Amino acid sequence: MKIALMDSGIGLLAATAAVRRLRPDADLVLSLDPDGMPWGPRTPEDVTQRALAVAEAAAAHRPDALIVGCNTASVHALTALRARLEPDLPVIGTVPAIKPAAAGGGPLAIWATPATTGSPYQRGLIRDFAAGVRVTEVPCPGLAEAVERADQAAIGAAVAAAAALTPEDVTTVVLGCTHYELVAERIRAALHRPGRGPLVLHGSAGAVAAQALRRIGARPAPDASAEGRLTVLLSGREGPLPQAALAYPEGRHLPLTSPAH
């Protein structure tokens, strides 16, 4: 089994770790775009073209499924990616986990990039899945970029700024950018309110990994031998995992469980 994941940068690590937990025997292809990142400030047309190039680089390695481990690319390019690659290659997008978060009742907050916050896309998800729940949209300027650089001071400042915008009675937070899942515990700590119950964080990585296996008719096998191989593509060129990835457990575990291709 071979699963490919794509993103502009290391935001795909959360979904990668989720796939690795479910199928440690799967070969992994990580296709990043250091030449074109970040994708967030680009036009939808530009994002689509970059995403198609990164996806086709991954597809050349003949994976069984492709996970789009990026909210921005899923919003703007998922239709084009599926039109280009399916049905030969199943393409699984990443959507903020607003539906399961709203099922808990709320009040909830959605942390997302400034471009996504207040967008018709996010407002549509809120309308469809969180009607009747008090939702606060929290923009997180600079957080994804700080996570990408593994800049700990900048991560702390961005998390603190977003926490200050989050109402104190919020019980649930949706992590609306895949990068944020890499610093979930820092977000949880920043939002801790003495005397209140534990905060519930909703990411997308686990659901996306499970959906990828369903699409190819595979079952989870977390006890399988950890013999999956790892291939990293940097704007189409085979190379090493970016150094910043090693700042996070999701990245550090990859070389230990995935002999380099």
Disulfide bonds with the S-S distance in Angstrom:
none
